[in-house]
Amino acid sequence: MSKLVYLVPLFPLIGFLINGLARKALSKSAAGWIGSGVVLLSFVISIILFFDVRAGHTGVVRLFDFISAGSLQIPFAFQVDQLSAVFMLIITGVGFLIHVYSTSYMKEESPDQFARYFSFLNLFVFSMLLLVLGANYLIMFLGWEGVGLCSYLLIGFWYKNVDFSTAGRKAFVMNLVCDLGIL
């Protein structure tokens, strides 16, 4: 099995960090290219992994020990199987198309707000990938929490509009209610 699986969520995380931390210095085109490009790279790696899985190479890729306390060992690991390979393709493929569409949809925003939006989108893709790739409940739960946070951030992006702000809070509360079901 290919060890490339860690690159699939890593690229959107890098895009989140670049667009988020350098949002005041980036032009709209740079933020759009970075945001879309990292998801496209993840999609290309997902295609490679899909054919690797199709050839019968499945399993768990352990990256490092996430929690190690006495006899408790929780690895930061990804489960790569048929289901996760298909979801990687869907998340990165549709995510890339959403990013490309968003470059035009958000064209009226200032450059720093444009980059902020793309950083949230990249974090959303990263979180969804953690959710579907997590080899244990802790990694899956971190992905779920990230998806909930990003839903709040994206729905309430235009926070000066009270309706959008309220809708973002509602989404966040509903996510917290669902957390109880997961736990």
C-alpha positions as a Markdown table, in Angstrom:
| # | Residue | x | y | z |
|---|---|---|---|---|
| 1 | Met | 0.0 | 0.0 | 0.0 |
| 2 | Ser | 1.2 | 3.4 | -0.9 |
| 3 | Lys | 2.5 | 5.7 | 1.8 |
| 4 | Leu | 1.2 | 8.7 | -0.2 |
| 5 | Val | -2.0 | 8.7 | 1.7 |
| 6 | Tyr | -0.7 | 11.3 | 4.2 |
| 7 | Leu | -0.3 | 13.8 | 1.3 |
| 8 | Val | -4.1 | 13.8 | 0.5 |
| 9 | Pro | -5.1 | 15.7 | 3.7 |
| 10 | Leu | -1.7 | 17.4 | 4.0 |
| 11 | Phe | -2.1 | 19.5 | 0.9 |
| 12 | Pro | -5.4 | 21.1 | 1.9 |
| 13 | Leu | -3.9 | 21.7 | 5.4 |
| 14 | Ile | -1.0 | 23.5 | 3.8 |
| 15 | Gly | -3.4 | 25.6 | 1.7 |
| 16 | Phe | -5.3 | 26.5 | 4.8 |
| 17 | Leu | -2.1 | 27.7 | 6.5 |
| 18 | Ile | -0.8 | 29.6 | 3.6 |
| 19 | Asn | -4.1 | 31.4 | 2.7 |
| 20 | Gly | -5.0 | 31.9 | 6.4 |
| 21 | Leu | -1.6 | 33.2 | 7.6 |
| 22 | Ala | -0.7 | 35.2 | 4.5 |
| 23 | Arg | -4.2 | 36.5 | 3.6 |
| 24 | Lys | -3.3 | 40.1 | 3.9 |
| 25 | Ala | -0.3 | 39.7 | 1.5 |
| 26 | Leu | -1.9 | 37.5 | -1.1 |
| 27 | Ser | -3.7 | 38.7 | -4.2 |
| 28 | Lys | -7.0 | 37.2 | -5.1 |
| 29 | Ser | -5.5 | 35.2 | -8.0 |
| 30 | Ala | -2.7 | 33.8 | -5.7 |
| 31 | Ala | -5.2 | 32.8 | -3.0 |
| 32 | Gly | -7.5 | 31.1 | -5.6 |
| 33 | Trp | -4.6 | 29.3 | -7.2 |
| 34 | Ile | -3.2 | 28.1 | -3.9 |
| 35 | Gly | -6.6 | 27.1 | -2.6 |
| 36 | Ser | -7.6 | 25.2 | -5.7 |
| 37 | Gly | -4.2 | 23.9 | -6.5 |
| 38 | Val | -3.7 | 22.1 | -3.3 |
| 39 | Val | -7.0 | 20.3 | -3.6 |
| 40 | Leu | -6.2 | 19.4 | -7.2 |
| 41 | Leu | -2.9 | 17.9 | -6.0 |
| 42 | Ser | -4.9 | 15.9 | -3.4 |
| 43 | Phe | -7.2 | 14.7 | -6.2 |
| 44 | Val | -4.3 | 13.5 | -8.3 |
| 45 | Ile | -2.9 | 11.5 | -5.3 |
| 46 | Ser | -6.4 | 10.2 | -4.6 |
| 47 | Ile | -6.5 | 8.8 | -8.2 |
| 48 | Ile | -3.2 | 7.1 | -7.7 |
| 49 | Leu | -4.3 | 5.6 | -4.4 |
| 50 | Phe | -7.6 | 4.5 | -6.0 |
| 51 | Phe | -5.8 | 2.4 | -8.5 |
| 52 | Asp | -3.5 | 1.1 | -5.8 |
| 53 | Val | -6.5 | 0.0 | -3.8 |
| 54 | Arg | -8.1 | -1.4 | -6.9 |
| 55 | Ala | -5.0 | -3.6 | -7.3 |
| 56 | Gly | -5.7 | -5.0 | -3.8 |
| 57 | His | -3.4 | -2.9 | -1.7 |
| 58 | Thr | -5.5 | -1.9 | 1.4 |
| 59 | Gly | -4.7 | -1.5 | 5.0 |
| 60 | Val | -3.8 | 1.0 | 7.7 |
| 61 | Val | -1.1 | 3.6 | 7.3 |
| 62 | Arg | 0.3 | 4.5 | 10.7 |
| 63 | Leu | 2.0 | 7.9 | 10.6 |
| 64 | Phe | 2.9 | 8.5 | 14.3 |
| 65 | Asp | 1.7 | 7.8 | 17.8 |
| 66 | Phe | -1.0 | 10.5 | 18.5 |
| 67 | Ile | -1.5 | 9.5 | 22.2 |
| 68 | Ser | 0.9 | 7.3 | 24.1 |
| 69 | Ala | 0.2 | 7.0 | 27.8 |
| 70 | Gly | 1.2 | 3.8 | 29.5 |
| 71 | Ser | -0.6 | 1.0 | 27.9 |
| 72 | Leu | -2.9 | 3.3 | 25.9 |
| 73 | Gln | -1.6 | 3.7 | 22.4 |
| 74 | Ile | -3.7 | 5.7 | 19.9 |
| 75 | Pro | -1.9 | 6.1 | 16.5 |
| 76 | Phe | -2.5 | 8.9 | 14.0 |
| 77 | Ala | -3.4 | 6.4 | 11.3 |
| 78 | Phe | -5.4 | 6.3 | 8.1 |
| 79 | Gln | -7.5 | 3.4 | 6.9 |
| 80 | Val | -7.1 | 2.9 | 3.2 |
| 81 | Asp | -9.7 | 0.6 | 1.7 |
| 82 | Gln | -12.3 | 0.6 | -1.1 |
| 83 | Leu | -14.7 | 2.9 | 0.7 |
| 84 | Ser | -12.1 | 5.5 | 1.8 |
| 85 | Ala | -10.6 | 5.5 | -1.7 |
| 86 | Val | -13.9 | 6.3 | -3.3 |
| 87 | Phe | -14.6 | 9.0 | -0.7 |
| 88 | Met | -11.2 | 10.5 | -1.2 |
| 89 | Leu | -12.0 | 10.8 | -4.9 |
| 90 | Ile | -15.4 | 12.4 | -4.2 |
| 91 | Ile | -14.1 | 14.9 | -1.6 |
| 92 | Thr | -11.1 | 16.0 | -3.5 |
| 93 | Gly | -12.8 | 15.9 | -7.0 |
| 94 | Val | -16.0 | 17.8 | -6.0 |
| 95 | Gly | -13.9 | 19.9 | -3.6 |
| 96 | Phe | -11.7 | 21.0 | -6.5 |
| 97 | Leu | -14.7 | 22.0 | -8.6 |
| 98 | Ile | -16.2 | 23.9 | -5.7 |
| 99 | His | -12.9 | 25.8 | -5.3 |
| 100 | Val | -12.8 | 26.6 | -9.0 |
| 101 | Tyr | -16.4 | 27.8 | -8.9 |
| 102 | Ser | -15.7 | 29.9 | -5.8 |
| 103 | Thr | -13.0 | 31.9 | -7.5 |
| 104 | Ser | -15.7 | 33.5 | -9.6 |
| 105 | Tyr | -18.5 | 33.5 | -6.9 |
| 106 | Met | -16.3 | 35.4 | -4.4 |
| 107 | Lys | -14.8 | 37.8 | -6.9 |
| 108 | Glu | -16.5 | 40.9 | -5.3 |
| 109 | Glu | -14.7 | 40.2 | -2.0 |
| 110 | Ser | -11.5 | 42.1 | -0.9 |
| 111 | Pro | -8.3 | 40.1 | -1.3 |
| 112 | Asp | -7.9 | 39.4 | 2.4 |
| 113 | Gln | -11.6 | 38.2 | 2.7 |
| 114 | Phe | -11.1 | 36.1 | -0.5 |
| 115 | Ala | -8.1 | 34.4 | 1.0 |
| 116 | Arg | -9.9 | 33.9 | 4.3 |
| 117 | Tyr | -12.7 | 32.2 | 2.5 |
| 118 | Phe | -10.3 | 29.9 | 0.6 |
| 119 | Ser | -8.5 | 29.0 | 3.9 |
| 120 | Phe | -11.9 | 28.0 | 5.3 |
| 121 | Leu | -12.6 | 25.9 | 2.3 |
| 122 | Asn | -9.2 | 24.2 | 2.5 |
| 123 | Leu | -9.7 | 23.4 | 6.2 |
| 124 | Phe | -13.2 | 22.0 | 5.3 |
| 125 | Val | -11.6 | 19.6 | 2.7 |
| 126 | Phe | -8.9 | 18.7 | 5.2 |
| 127 | Ser | -11.5 | 17.9 | 7.9 |
| 128 | Met | -13.6 | 15.8 | 5.6 |
| 129 | Leu | -10.6 | 13.8 | 4.6 |
| 130 | Leu | -9.7 | 13.2 | 8.3 |
| 131 | Leu | -13.3 | 12.1 | 8.8 |
| 132 | Val | -13.3 | 9.4 | 6.1 |
| 133 | Leu | -9.6 | 8.3 | 6.5 |
| 134 | Gly | -9.4 | 8.1 | 10.2 |
| 135 | Ala | -8.4 | 4.6 | 11.3 |
| 136 | Asn | -9.7 | 5.1 | 14.8 |
| 137 | Tyr | -12.6 | 6.9 | 16.4 |
| 138 | Leu | -10.4 | 9.7 | 17.7 |
| 139 | Ile | -9.1 | 10.8 | 14.3 |
| 140 | Met | -12.6 | 10.4 | 12.9 |
| 141 | Phe | -14.0 | 12.5 | 15.7 |
| 142 | Leu | -11.4 | 15.2 | 15.1 |
| 143 | Gly | -12.5 | 15.3 | 11.4 |
| 144 | Trp | -16.1 | 15.5 | 12.4 |
| 145 | Glu | -15.4 | 18.4 | 14.7 |
| 146 | Gly | -13.4 | 20.1 | 12.0 |
| 147 | Val | -16.3 | 19.7 | 9.6 |
| 148 | Gly | -18.7 | 21.3 | 12.1 |
| 149 | Leu | -16.3 | 24.2 | 12.7 |
| 150 | Cys | -15.9 | 24.8 | 9.0 |
| 151 | Ser | -19.7 | 24.6 | 8.5 |
| 152 | Tyr | -20.0 | 27.4 | 11.0 |
| 153 | Leu | -17.3 | 29.5 | 9.5 |
| 154 | Leu | -18.5 | 29.1 | 5.9 |
| 155 | Ile | -22.2 | 29.5 | 6.6 |
| 156 | Gly | -21.5 | 32.6 | 8.8 |
| 157 | Phe | -18.8 | 33.9 | 6.5 |
| 158 | Trp | -20.6 | 37.2 | 6.0 |
| 159 | Tyr | -20.9 | 37.6 | 9.7 |
| 160 | Lys | -22.2 | 41.2 | 9.5 |
| 161 | Asn | -25.5 | 39.9 | 8.1 |
| 162 | Val | -27.4 | 38.8 | 11.2 |
| 163 | Asp | -29.3 | 36.0 | 9.3 |
| 164 | Phe | -26.1 | 34.4 | 8.1 |
| 165 | Ser | -24.6 | 34.7 | 11.6 |
| 166 | Thr | -27.6 | 33.1 | 13.1 |
| 167 | Ala | -27.6 | 30.3 | 10.5 |
| 168 | Gly | -23.9 | 29.6 | 11.3 |
| 169 | Arg | -24.7 | 29.3 | 15.0 |
| 170 | Lys | -27.6 | 27.0 | 14.3 |
| 171 | Ala | -25.4 | 24.7 | 12.2 |
| 172 | Phe | -22.8 | 24.7 | 15.0 |
| 173 | Val | -25.3 | 23.8 | 17.7 |
| 174 | Met | -26.8 | 21.0 | 15.5 |
| 175 | Asn | -23.2 | 19.6 | 15.1 |
| 176 | Leu | -22.8 | 19.6 | 18.9 |
| 177 | Val | -26.0 | 17.7 | 19.3 |
| 178 | Cys | -24.8 | 15.2 | 16.8 |
| 179 | Asp | -21.5 | 15.0 | 18.8 |
| 180 | Leu | -23.5 | 13.4 | 21.6 |
| 181 | Gly | -24.7 | 10.7 | 19.3 |
| 182 | Ile | -21.2 | 10.0 | 18.1 |
| 183 | Leu | -19.8 | 9.9 | 21.6 |
